[in-house]
Amino acid sequence: MLKIQEIREIIKLVDASSVDELVFEQDNTKLKLKKNSGQTVVTQSTVAVTPTIETPVAAPVAAKAPEAPKAPEAPKAEVVADENLHKITSPMVGTYYSSPNPESPVFVQVGDKVGEESIVCIVEAMKLFNEIEAEVTGEIVEILVENGELVEYGQPLFLVREA
């Protein structure tokens, strides 16, 4: 059976994504998440269903639902069209980290030169830390996300002027 923390992490990822419905089945547990007009509805069933599992799971979701809309990203998309810059995008839904740990320096800053295999950030999803490579040679022009921010699949993270 899923732990409460694992369920909360899945809820955060679904809330931050464009996915409207997710069904997860494992052994004798079934977890179904469905978005309805900005709120996520959570149901979980097992062979022996206990109400204490469903109540704590549903409460945090209702409190988090109003935080989902983020509008300041639109102007940044215009920059890409105006300057013909390469976008490094997130390959998954997760949390963006600019450095390997809080004590370490950031992977890249504006003005840094990157190669195709240069690590530019980490996107953490389900407690797996995925290193994201630049996949292009050039110079970092703009960093479009903040450290610790939830990112969606395909969301632009960096703008790079190709060399």
N, C-alpha and C positions, 0 to 999 in steps of 0.2 A: 504494500500500500504506500502511496505517496506521503511524504512528510509535509507538514503545513508549510514550511519554508520553501520546499520545492514547488508547491502549488502556487504560493505567492509569487515566486520568480516567473512561473509560466504565465500567470495573470498579467504581470508587468510587461512581459514580452508581447503578449497578445494585445494589450492596451496600446502599446507603442507601435504596433504594426497596422497594416491595412487589412489584415485577416479578419473576417467577420465571424467565422465559426471554426472551432478546433475541437476534435474528438480524439482523446488519447485513451487507449486500452492497454492494460498490462496485467497479466495473471487474472485475478478476479476483481480488478478495479477498473472503473470506467470514469473518465473525467471529461466533461463536455463544457466548453466555454463558448458563449455566443454573445456578440455585441448587439445591443438594441438601442438605437438613438443615443449613442454616446455612453451608455452604461454596459458593463459586461455582466452577463448572467452566468453564474457558476453552479453546476450540479455535479455531484460525485456520488457514485453508487458502488457498493461492494456487496459481497454475499451477505454480510451482516452489517447493514447500514445503521450508523449511529448519528443522531442529530448533532452531536457536538462537533462533528467534522464539517458539516455544511454551514453552520452558523458563523464560526470565525472566518471562514473563507469568503463568504459573501459580504461581510461587513467592510473589510478593507477596500474591496473593489468599488463599492458605492462612494467611498470617500475619495478615491483616486480618480474617478471618472472625469470630474471637471478639469483636471490638469492636462488632459490629452491635447487640446488644441495649442499649436505653437505657430504663430503667424510670422515672426521675423525672418523666415527663410526665403520668402519670395524675392526680395531685392537681390539676394546673393545669386539666385539663378539667372538674373538678368546680366550680371557681370560675366558669366560664362558665354552668353550669346554675343556680348559686345566685344570681348577680347579674344575669342576663339581659343580659350584655354582648355587644357585637358582636365577632366574631373576624375579624381580618385573617389570611388564610391564604396559604400559599405556593402560587403558581400552577404550580410546577414543582419538580423535584428539583434541588438544587444546594447551593451554599455561601452562607450568610447573612452579610452584611456590614452593620454598623450605620452606616458612614460611607463616603463616596466613595473615600477613601484613608486610610492610617494617620495622616497628619498633620492631617486635617480633623476638625472636630467631628462628633458623631453626628447623624443626621437628626432623630431624636426621642428624648425621654426621658420617663419617667413624669411625668405632670402636664402635658405639652405639649398644646396645642390643635391639631387637624388638620382640614383641609378635605377634600373628596372627591378633589381632585387633589394633595394633599400627598404628597411622596415620604417614605416611612417607612423604607425600607431598600433594599438591593440583593441580588438572588439571582443568583449567578454559576453558569452552567451551560455547559460546553464552551467556556470562555473568552469567553463573551458575558455582559456585565454588564447585568442586567435591573432597571430601577428599578421598585419596587413602590409603588403608590399606595394611600392609605388607603381610598378609595371610600366613605367615610362621614364625616360631620362630627361631631366630638366631642373627647373628652379621652383620651389614652393612660393606661390604668389599670395595665397590666402588660406587660412585655416578656418573652416566654416562651422565647426562645432566646438563646444567647451568640454573640458575634462570632466568625466563623470556623466555626461549627457547620454540619454537613451537615443539610439539611432535606429532607423528602419532600413530594411533591405533596399539597396539602390540609392540611398540618400547620399548626396555629395558630401565628402569630408574635407577635401583639399582641392585647390585649384593650382595647376602646374603649368608653367610656360615651358613648352617642349624645347629641348636644345637641338 
